[in-house]
Amino acid sequence: MTPPLERLKKRADFLAAARGLAVAKGAVVVQARDRNDGQAAVRLGFTATRRIGGAVDRNRARRRLREAARLTAPGLARAGCDYVFIARGCSVRRPWARLLDDVKSALIRLAADLEAPTRARSNDGGEASANLS
């Protein structure tokens, strides 16, 4: 049974996810952290910075990421984790199939990284696993 999907809405939850693992794939950066609170729900958050463009472009990028996550997260997201999807500059114009592939491969990589308990830590003290493509 797949865990229920919920939305991240509080800034503190986004900041906590930023201190976790991160993977960059094509048009998206996905951050993840294990909440360790005993709840099975998967919480998803979406953001796009002004670097993406105007409000119309940022909203479109977030909508595309929400739909891509809705389609891919139920089978790939790990129960009890928070995920933040960050749109990159090319996410608005990225072909849909490639955007889905970016999200899918990022979630697969994060699942593997979350399973490995002794992951190398970055210089800033947080866990990081950046794979820029």
C-alpha positions, -999 to 999 in steps of 0.1 A, spaced: 0 0 0 13 34 -9 16 60 19 -7 90 16 6 122 0 4 155 19 16 190 11 44 209 29 32 244 37 53 257 66 86 274 60 102 255 88 94 222 70 111 236 38 141 247 58 144 213 75 143 195 41 170 218 29 193 204 56 187 169 43 198 152 11 196 169 -23 198 156 -58 198 178 -90 186 161 -122 180 181 -153 152 206 -146 146 198 -110 164 197 -76 148 174 -51 156 177 -14 146 150 11 147 143 48 135 114 69 111 129 96 116 100 120 82 108 135 66 74 130 40 86 105 38 70 71 27 100 51 49 114 24 49 152 24 57 171 -7 66 208 -12 72 228 -43 91 260 -49 104 281 -78 127 311 -73 126 344 -92 155 332 -112 130 311 -131 112 342 -144 81 362 -137 51 350 -117 35 332 -147 66 312 -153 71 303 -116 35 292 -113 37 271 -144 70 255 -132 54 247 -98 22 232 -115 44 210 -137 64 198 -108 32 191 -88 18 170 -115 51 152 -121 54 144 -84 18 133 -82 25 107 -110 59 95 -98 60 99 -60 34 72 -50 57 44 -63 91 59 -55 88 82 -25 98 67 9 72 66 36 78 91 65 99 115 44 95 151 33 105 160 -3 109 196 -17 109 200 -54 128 231 -66 123 242 -102 153 251 -123 155 275 -152 147 250 -179 117 234 -161 91 256 -177 102 246 -213 114 211 -206 96 184 -226 71 166 -204 86 132 -208 121 145 -198 107 163 -168 90 131 -156 123 113 -161 142 139 -141 118 137 -112 118 99 -113 155 95 -114 159 121 -86 135 101 -64 152 69 -71 186 84 -62 172 99 -30 156 66 -20 190 49 -23 207 77 -4 181 76 24 186 39 28 224 43 32 228 54 69 264 63 67 263 88 38 292 112 35 285 146 49 294 178 31 316 206 45 287 226 59 277 198 83 245 188 64 241 157 44 245 164 7 244 142 -24 245 165 -54 245 150 -88 244 178 -114 234 168 -149 
